[in-house]
């Protein structure tokens, strides 16, 4: 196997033209794969998809998802080459799936403008303090120039280490970045202040040849990527906010976008291949979202006068409420499942969890659905998924309907079964898919209702805000209406995610990517009052139930239904109804749908278009605009309607 990867290494270098860094990383990864296979008496000819999945899970345990995708990419690329060279007829890595980073991508951590200024002031202070010790002068001036250059250009640490003196074009105030990521060259403008700091640093040097490195170490050698990181780390205790080199790149791009920079120009400036990568920075305190939220009806609604709030004593007895959920006791299985199908289900769930294919709640739903399927299909339980026939699926679905299970739950069970069968085919447990012969009648989607501004005002006025329970319920309604959060995102919202000073809510681990949503100014006082009275802690859940723990989605749903009855709203109301209401009211007030899509966490406008509800009067106004294109029969148009 060693000789094969050496040949593959030459193939990557000569034929594919990969950089030495990529070739070395791939070679080291394959060396570790060989050791893993040899420990299990396997080789490239006998390894299976399951073996490769186990290796990826073991190798990337505790690592980032991006690192896991890198390992998967190296394995898939190698086995594609292995198959092309006819060492093996099949490719065991063809169904080795990547982890969807979009579903797990967090917002980049950035520094504020004040924190950047504090860092620069500290670097300047150290230069002044070292005037009596000239031996430290060049290094500290280098660090100031290095920090300022990386912040003002958004350059990567590796690109900074490769800079030469000739890459700075002083007359044009331009920095040439050669052979950056992806071997791409680009030019970025330099501001005068950074050029002055560079000149101040270069004045301490004697070697000013054009081919000399721009930044040198104490030993007059070129800096590398790791040394730049160590330099930043050495200032971590002195700076108000410890920063890593790549955080400066995130901070630079975010500040530029927030101050009105064009996203396309920022993409070229950062050297991104796709604009979707640059749009990642548009989710951090997006000024367009803040401007759109300012048109929110909450800024004009006159909610009934708030009674005097009562702070609840910690030792007082918590009030009882009829809205507490009546838990249904689910009886456990009389005996644990034993059979081949049970082993296959456990293998599927273990792989899904290890490869981060689904969230914890989704895996829990998978286990429930597949367990119910195994109970309803005894033949498959004993002989495995390979014995499944289409008629078995039909009988199982029929028994679910006869048991009174809702169609929505049955559709979810069926979706889970489809995913499990697809995995079984990838693993070679069966060669065909019995689900393809089943024709499922598509459901006609129902239009989601929304509330008018008067109905929403009545709903917000329903809770008794003089009590802790009532004020918590009021805040639940207010957060949903002013931010458009999903009920699961509301349940997971923490105190540290709500920035009342700047007026932003940070949504973490939502259905889509992480995002930030602006809070309307009229609602900020209620946020501050709630935190000051009932949630004085610095961390923990933002909303609590009566037991003092994190509020659950079903509790939110029950409370909203309760208050909709008090407000005498003659339509079903749920948390998602309020999300639709948030979107509809913003669109009706002139909000741009592409900006609202960012606030909702939608990936495409097609998802947001289902939230766009227009009433008949809106249509009447739109159609009336065509009157000027139709000539009148007699005289001029009148203004009569």
Secondary structure as the mmCIF struct_conf table of DSSP 4:
data_model
#
loop_
_struct_conf.conf_type_id
_struct_conf.id
_struct_conf.beg_label_comp_id
_struct_conf.beg_label_asym_id
_struct_conf.beg_label_seq_id
_struct_conf.end_label_comp_id
_struct_conf.end_label_asym_id
_struct_conf.end_label_seq_id
HELX_RH_AL_P HELX_RH_AL_P1 UNK A 2 UNK A 10
HELX_RH_PI_P HELX_RH_PI_P1 UNK A 11 UNK A 15
BEND BEND1 UNK A 16 UNK A 16
HELX_RH_AL_P HELX_RH_AL_P2 UNK A 20 UNK A 39
TURN_TY1_P TURN_TY1_P1 UNK A 40 UNK A 41
TURN_TY1_P TURN_TY1_P2 UNK A 44 UNK A 46
HELX_RH_AL_P HELX_RH_AL_P3 UNK A 49 UNK A 59
TURN_TY1_P TURN_TY1_P3 UNK A 60 UNK A 62
BEND BEND2 UNK A 63 UNK A 63
HELX_RH_AL_P HELX_RH_AL_P4 UNK A 65 UNK A 84
TURN_TY1_P TURN_TY1_P4 UNK A 85 UNK A 86
BEND BEND3 UNK A 87 UNK A 87
BEND BEND4 UNK A 89 UNK A 90
TURN_TY1_P TURN_TY1_P5 UNK A 92 UNK A 95
HELX_LH_PP_P HELX_LH_PP_P1 UNK A 97 UNK A 99
HELX_RH_3T_P HELX_RH_3T_P1 UNK A 101 UNK A 103
TURN_TY1_P TURN_TY1_P6 UNK A 104 UNK A 104
HELX_LH_PP_P HELX_LH_PP_P2 UNK A 105 UNK A 109
HELX_RH_AL_P HELX_RH_AL_P5 UNK A 113 UNK A 129
TURN_TY1_P TURN_TY1_P7 UNK A 130 UNK A 132
HELX_RH_3T_P HELX_RH_3T_P2 UNK A 134 UNK A 136
HELX_RH_AL_P HELX_RH_AL_P6 UNK A 137 UNK A 153
HELX_RH_AL_P HELX_RH_AL_P7 UNK A 157 UNK A 161
TURN_TY1_P TURN_TY1_P8 UNK A 162 UNK A 162
STRN STRN1 UNK A 164 UNK A 164
HELX_RH_3T_P HELX_RH_3T_P3 UNK A 165 UNK A 167
STRN STRN2 UNK A 168 UNK A 169
TURN_TY1_P TURN_TY1_P9 UNK A 170 UNK A 173
STRN STRN3 UNK A 174 UNK A 177
BEND BEND5 UNK A 179 UNK A 179
HELX_RH_3T_P HELX_RH_3T_P4 UNK A 181 UNK A 183
STRN STRN4 UNK A 186 UNK A 189
HELX_RH_AL_P HELX_RH_AL_P8 UNK A 192 UNK A 202
TURN_TY1_P TURN_TY1_P10 UNK A 203 UNK A 204
BEND BEND6 UNK A 206 UNK A 206
TURN_TY1_P TURN_TY1_P11 UNK A 210 UNK A 211
BEND BEND7 UNK A 212 UNK A 212
STRN STRN5 UNK A 213 UNK A 213
BEND BEND8 UNK A 214 UNK A 215
STRN STRN6 UNK A 216 UNK A 216
TURN_TY1_P TURN_TY1_P12 UNK A 218 UNK A 219
BEND BEND9 UNK A 220 UNK A 220
STRN STRN7 UNK A 222 UNK A 222
HELX_RH_AL_P HELX_RH_AL_P9 UNK A 225 UNK A 234
TURN_TY1_P TURN_TY1_P13 UNK A 235 UNK A 238
BEND BEND10 UNK A 239 UNK A 241
HELX_RH_AL_P HELX_RH_AL_P10 UNK A 245 UNK A 258
TURN_TY1_P TURN_TY1_P14 UNK A 259 UNK A 260
HELX_RH_AL_P HELX_RH_AL_P11 UNK A 263 UNK A 270
TURN_TY1_P TURN_TY1_P15 UNK A 271 UNK A 271
BEND BEND11 UNK A 273 UNK A 274
HELX_RH_AL_P HELX_RH_AL_P12 UNK A 275 UNK A 278
HELX_RH_3T_P HELX_RH_3T_P5 UNK A 279 UNK A 283
BEND BEND12 UNK A 284 UNK A 285
HELX_RH_AL_P HELX_RH_AL_P13 UNK A 287 UNK A 293
TURN_TY1_P TURN_TY1_P16 UNK A 294 UNK A 295
HELX_RH_3T_P HELX_RH_3T_P6 UNK A 297 UNK A 299
TURN_TY1_P TURN_TY1_P17 UNK A 300 UNK A 300
HELX_LH_PP_P HELX_LH_PP_P3 UNK A 303 UNK A 309
HELX_LH_PP_P HELX_LH_PP_P4 UNK A 311 UNK A 313
TURN_TY1_P TURN_TY1_P18 UNK A 314 UNK A 315
BEND BEND13 UNK A 316 UNK A 316
HELX_LH_PP_P HELX_LH_PP_P5 UNK A 317 UNK A 320
TURN_TY1_P TURN_TY1_P19 UNK A 322 UNK A 323
BEND BEND14 UNK A 324 UNK A 324
HELX_LH_PP_P HELX_LH_PP_P6 UNK A 327 UNK A 329
HELX_LH_PP_P HELX_LH_PP_P7 UNK A 331 UNK A 333
BEND BEND15 UNK A 334 UNK A 335
BEND BEND16 UNK A 339 UNK A 339
HELX_RH_AL_P HELX_RH_AL_P14 UNK A 340 UNK A 354
TURN_TY1_P TURN_TY1_P20 UNK A 355 UNK A 356
BEND BEND17 UNK A 358 UNK A 358
HELX_RH_AL_P HELX_RH_AL_P15 UNK A 360 UNK A 376
HELX_RH_AL_P HELX_RH_AL_P16 UNK A 378 UNK A 383
HELX_RH_3T_P HELX_RH_3T_P7 UNK A 385 UNK A 387
HELX_RH_AL_P HELX_RH_AL_P17 UNK A 390 UNK A 402
TURN_TY1_P TURN_TY1_P21 UNK A 403 UNK A 404
HELX_RH_AL_P HELX_RH_AL_P18 UNK A 407 UNK A 426
TURN_TY1_P TURN_TY1_P22 UNK A 427 UNK A 428
BEND BEND18 UNK A 429 UNK A 429
BEND BEND19 UNK A 431 UNK A 432
HELX_RH_3T_P HELX_RH_3T_P8 UNK A 434 UNK A 437
HELX_LH_PP_P HELX_LH_PP_P8 UNK A 440 UNK A 449
HELX_RH_AL_P HELX_RH_AL_P19 UNK A 453 UNK A 462
BEND BEND20 UNK A 463 UNK A 463
TURN_TY1_P TURN_TY1_P23 UNK A 465 UNK A 466
BEND BEND21 UNK A 467 UNK A 467
HELX_RH_AL_P HELX_RH_AL_P20 UNK A 468 UNK A 483
HELX_RH_AL_P HELX_RH_AL_P21 UNK A 487 UNK A 491
TURN_TY1_P TURN_TY1_P24 UNK A 492 UNK A 492
STRN STRN8 UNK A 494 UNK A 494
HELX_RH_3T_P HELX_RH_3T_P9 UNK A 495 UNK A 497
STRN STRN9 UNK A 498 UNK A 499
TURN_TY1_P TURN_TY1_P25 UNK A 500 UNK A 503
STRN STRN10 UNK A 504 UNK A 507
BEND BEND22 UNK A 509 UNK A 509
BEND BEND23 UNK A 511 UNK A 513
STRN STRN11 UNK A 515 UNK A 518
HELX_LH_PP_P HELX_LH_PP_P9 UNK A 519 UNK A 520
HELX_RH_AL_P HELX_RH_AL_P22 UNK A 521 UNK A 533
TURN_TY1_P TURN_TY1_P26 UNK A 534 UNK A 534
BEND BEND24 UNK A 537 UNK A 540
STRN STRN12 UNK A 541 UNK A 541
BEND BEND25 UNK A 542 UNK A 543
STRN STRN13 UNK A 544 UNK A 544
TURN_TY1_P TURN_TY1_P27 UNK A 546 UNK A 547
BEND BEND26 UNK A 548 UNK A 549
STRN STRN14 UNK A 550 UNK A 550
HELX_LH_PP_P HELX_LH_PP_P10 UNK A 551 UNK A 552
HELX_RH_AL_P HELX_RH_AL_P23 UNK A 553 UNK A 566
TURN_TY1_P TURN_TY1_P28 UNK A 567 UNK A 568
BEND BEND27 UNK A 570 UNK A 571
HELX_RH_AL_P HELX_RH_AL_P24 UNK A 575 UNK A 588
TURN_TY1_P TURN_TY1_P29 UNK A 589 UNK A 590
HELX_RH_AL_P HELX_RH_AL_P25 UNK A 593 UNK A 600
TURN_TY1_P TURN_TY1_P30 UNK A 601 UNK A 601
BEND BEND28 UNK A 603 UNK A 604
HELX_RH_AL_P HELX_RH_AL_P26 UNK A 605 UNK A 609
TURN_TY1_P TURN_TY1_P31 UNK A 610 UNK A 611
HELX_RH_AL_P HELX_RH_AL_P27 UNK A 616 UNK A 624
HELX_RH_3T_P HELX_RH_3T_P10 UNK A 625 UNK A 629
BEND BEND29 UNK A 630 UNK A 630
BEND BEND30 UNK A 633 UNK A 636
HELX_LH_PP_P HELX_LH_PP_P11 UNK A 637 UNK A 638
BEND BEND31 UNK A 639 UNK A 639
#
